[in-house]
Amino acid sequence: MKPITTHLPVDFSSKLDGVHQGMAERIYRAEPALATSDLKLLENPKAFWQRITKRVPFPRTPAMKLGTLFHTYILEPDVFTKTVTVCPDEFANKTRKAGKEWWALHGGPNTIKEQDLQQIKTMADALLALPEGDKIMDCQAEVSVFSQTAWPVASKCRIDAYDPNTATVYDIKTCAPGGAHWKTFARQSKALKYYMQQFNYTHIASREGLPIKRWVWMVVETGGDYLAAAYKFAPEDMVQAGKEVTANIERLMDCLELDIWPDYTPIKPETIQLFY
């Protein structure tokens, strides 16, 4: 496909820098700076441009909503209590009159059923039972970091849980049943480029005086046996992550300079061979 030439600026105009505690997620997300989720898309610059200019909305799946609710339940319990409404079982069925009336009065984007809350509590029990699970409760939660110098454009990251005593990051990942197995998590980590997240967060935080000496992935299944596990990436993975992050930054700077945002599809018809 012909590359997009936009003649429209991509906005990285944030002037924030440093470490920010207690910043609301909506304020963090609204700040125009390069996030890791954007950075990962730069293997397909057209996809990056369409997301960051909001030409194509970022998809929100039920699994992502559950993950967000779980993060809030674990890391910001006060926020969860204030913002999440739990529908009693007797009103859960929206097709019945009583249910329709209850949801009309109390329903909203953060309204969940009692069975959903029980699911979240079961996940929490599994996560907190891990050898370092209880340490999360004493960590600094949802730490927002902004930098003007980490990369040529303003950048940002939001750390799940940070232990200042050991300079450890605990990052929570929710997954489908079976996803906490190390082989499955390894595949998921490569597919979703979690290794790039670890490298980029560490780089941005270090530029702003927040050392990260250790990173632990806390993985919890959303159903089935509700298994949980903790993993660390090998040092060699961070070498590869650094190469990919740097390549994507260079690609971004080229796209910004030329105002050209190509994708991975061919411009002209190409012959592909189905059988070898």
C-alpha positions, 0 to 999 in steps of 0.5 A: 500500500502507498505510504501515508503522507499526512502533512499533519504533525504527530504531537509529542508536545508534553513538557513534563519530566520527572517522577510523579506519584498519585497521577490519575491514569486519565491525566497520564494517558492524555499527556502527549508523549511517546509511550511504550505501547506506541513504540511497539507499533513502529514496526508498522509506522502507518499503524503507529500514526493511525493510533497516535492521531486517533484515526483508528481507535485503540481496541478495548477487549473484555480481557483488557477491561478485566486486566485494568480492573484487576490492576486497580483492585490490587494497586489502588484499592481506594480508587477501586472502591470509589469508582467500581459499582458491584451489581447484586446477584438479584439484579444481574440479569438485564433481561428481567424488569428488576435488572433493567431498572437497576442497570438503568439507575446504576449501570456504567462503564465500571459496573461489574457483577458479583461473579466478576468481583469474585473472579478478581478476588480469586486472582488476587489471592493467587497473586498475593500467594506468590513468594514476593506477592505480599511485597506489592502491597507495600510498593509505590503504585502506578508511578508515572515517569516523564522524560524530555531526554530519554529519546529525541521526543518526549516520552513516558511510562507508568510503572505498576509497582516500585519498591524503592528499597530494592529498586524492584519493579513488579509488573502485573500481567493477566492471562487466560487459563494456562497462560502462567506456564513458563512456555506460554508466557515466553511466547506471549512475551515475544508476541506482545514485546514485553521485553521492549517494555522492560527496556524502555521503562528502565531507560526512561526511569533511569534518565529521571533518577529512578533506578530499576535494578530488578524487574519481576513479571507477576503473571496471574490467570483469569480463570481455570485453576487461577494459577500464578507465577513470577518470572524474570527475563534473561540479561540477553533479552535486554540486549535484543530489546535495546536493539529493537527499541533503538531501531524503532526510535530511528524509524520514528525520527525518519518518519517524522522528518519525511512525513511518510508512514509506510506499512508492511503491505506491498505497493505492487502485486507480489507473487507469493508461493503457497506450497514449497 
